[in-house]
Amino acid sequence: MTKNASLYSATSLLIAKTRSRKIEMVHYQYSGNKHDVIAGIGLVNLLWHDLTSGHLEKLKIFN
């Protein structure tokens, strides 16, 4: 197994869907911007960058 220098980054956000109650992925979650619980779709972005080869991987997780 080769160990390469790499960077990891993770961000999360809430996509507000206050008028879309019939969408299956909409859940009530806390919004830091609104300082309240709102209907929305949670999104987590994961990014991995291999500094040796320059390879970049992106992963989006909806919850």
Summary of the structure (lengths in Angstrom):
residues: 63
radius of gyration: 16.3
end to end distance: 32.9
largest distance: 49.7
contacts: 132
relative contact order: 0.33
helix: 0%
strand: 60%
